């Protein structure tokens, strides 16, 4: 089994890299047709961690949306991932909130990145949507 972490963005990450930021993303266009993502630019990232949260906070501008999804492949490239919208998460980086099927939670202002890194931010069962508004 192979796991791939994908994000979809409203604008290309390459523009962000031109400003001196360098994060380890590669194009996810080869998987685009198999992913339930709706935004135009698709990239693959190594995993979910605090560096990823820092990237999102720096990359996203007010009004931006980023989708995050884990795609798992089994034998012979068959997908093991499913999209169950009821399990979706929404994380607002401006308001510092985390919303899942159990409700909406406020993150601690002083250590919200660390707190968010400890929560489940990606799943092979649903899309996580990061917003900044």
C-alpha positions as CSV (number, residue, x, y, z in Angstrom):
1,X,0.0,0.0,0.0
2,X,1.2,3.5,-0.9
3,X,-0.1,6.7,0.6
4,X,0.0,10.1,-1.2
5,X,-0.8,13.4,0.5
6,X,-2.4,15.8,-1.9
7,X,-3.5,19.4,-1.7
8,X,-5.5,21.4,-4.2
9,X,-5.1,25.2,-4.3
10,X,-6.7,28.2,-5.9
11,X,-3.4,29.5,-7.2
12,X,-0.1,27.9,-8.2
13,X,2.4,27.2,-5.4
14,X,5.2,28.1,-7.8
15,X,4.3,31.8,-7.4
16,X,4.8,31.4,-3.7
17,X,8.2,29.8,-4.3
18,X,9.4,32.8,-6.4
19,X,9.1,34.9,-3.2
20,X,11.9,32.9,-1.6
21,X,9.8,30.2,0.1
22,X,10.8,26.7,-0.6
23,X,8.5,23.8,0.4
24,X,8.8,20.2,-0.9
25,X,5.8,19.9,-3.3
26,X,5.6,18.1,-6.5
27,X,2.9,18.2,-9.2
28,X,-0.1,15.9,-8.5
29,X,-1.6,16.3,-12.0
30,X,-1.1,12.6,-12.8
31,X,-3.6,11.7,-10.1
32,X,-6.0,14.6,-10.6
33,X,-8.7,12.5,-12.3
34,X,-8.8,10.0,-9.5
35,X,-9.0,12.6,-6.7
36,X,-12.2,14.1,-5.3
37,X,-10.6,17.5,-5.1
38,X,-12.3,20.5,-6.8
39,X,-9.6,23.2,-6.9
40,X,-7.5,23.6,-10.1
41,X,-3.9,23.2,-8.9
42,X,-3.0,19.8,-7.4
43,X,0.3,19.0,-5.6
44,X,1.7,16.1,-3.6
45,X,3.2,16.8,-0.2
46,X,5.2,14.4,2.1
47,X,2.8,14.2,5.0
48,X,0.8,16.1,7.6
49,X,3.0,17.8,10.2
50,X,3.7,21.2,11.8
51,X,5.8,22.3,8.8
52,X,2.8,21.7,6.6
53,X,0.6,23.9,8.9
54,X,3.3,26.6,8.8
55,X,3.4,26.4,5.0
56,X,-0.4,26.8,4.8
57,X,-0.4,29.8,7.1
58,X,2.3,31.5,5.1
59,X,0.9,30.5,1.7
60,X,-2.8,31.3,2.2
61,X,-4.1,34.8,1.8
62,X,-7.4,36.0,3.3
63,X,-10.1,34.5,1.2
64,X,-8.1,31.4,0.1
65,X,-9.2,27.8,0.2
66,X,-7.0,24.7,0.2
67,X,-8.2,21.1,0.0
68,X,-6.2,18.3,1.6
69,X,-6.7,14.5,1.0
70,X,-4.9,11.3,1.5
71,X,-5.0,8.9,-1.5
72,X,-4.0,5.3,-0.9
73,X,-3.2,2.8,-3.5
74,X,-3.3,-1.0,-3.1
75,X,-2.1,-3.7,-5.3
76,X,-1.9,-2.9,-9.0
77,X,-2.6,0.8,-8.3
78,X,-6.3,0.2,-7.2
79,X,-7.5,3.0,-5.0
80,X,-8.2,2.2,-1.3
81,X,-9.5,5.7,-0.5
82,X,-13.1,6.8,-0.5
83,X,-14.7,10.2,-0.1
84,X,-17.3,10.4,2.7
85,X,-18.4,14.0,2.9
86,X,-20.0,13.5,6.3
87,X,-16.5,13.0,7.8
88,X,-15.1,16.2,6.2
89,X,-13.1,18.7,8.3
90,X,-12.9,22.4,7.9
91,X,-10.0,24.3,9.5
92,X,-10.1,28.1,9.5
93,X,-6.6,29.5,9.9
94,X,-7.8,33.0,10.4
95,X,-10.3,32.3,13.1
96,X,-8.2,29.4,14.5
97,X,-11.1,26.9,14.5
98,X,-11.3,23.1,13.7
99,X,-14.6,21.7,12.6
100,X,-15.5,18.0,12.2
101,X,-18.5,15.8,12.4
102,X,-18.5,16.3,16.2
103,X,-18.7,20.1,16.2
104,X,-16.5,23.2,15.9
105,X,-13.6,23.7,18.3
106,X,-11.5,26.9,18.9
107,X,-7.7,26.4,18.9
108,X,-5.6,28.0,21.5
109,X,-4.2,31.3,20.1
110,X,-0.8,30.9,21.7
111,X,0.0,27.4,20.3
112,X,-2.6,26.8,17.6
113,X,-0.1,25.3,15.1
114,X,1.2,22.7,17.6
115,X,-2.4,21.9,18.7
116,X,-3.6,21.5,15.1
117,X,-0.6,19.3,14.2
118,X,-1.7,16.9,16.9
119,X,-5.3,16.7,15.5
120,X,-6.2,14.6,12.5
121,X,-6.0,17.0,9.6
122,X,-6.0,14.5,6.7
123,X,-7.9,11.4,5.9
124,X,-8.3,8.8,3.2
125,X,-12.1,9.0,4.0
126,X,-12.8,12.7,3.4
127,X,-11.4,16.0,2.2
128,X,-10.1,18.5,4.7
129,X,-10.7,22.1,3.7
130,X,-8.5,24.8,5.0
131,X,-9.9,28.3,4.7
132,X,-8.6,31.7,5.7
133,X,-11.6,34.1,6.0
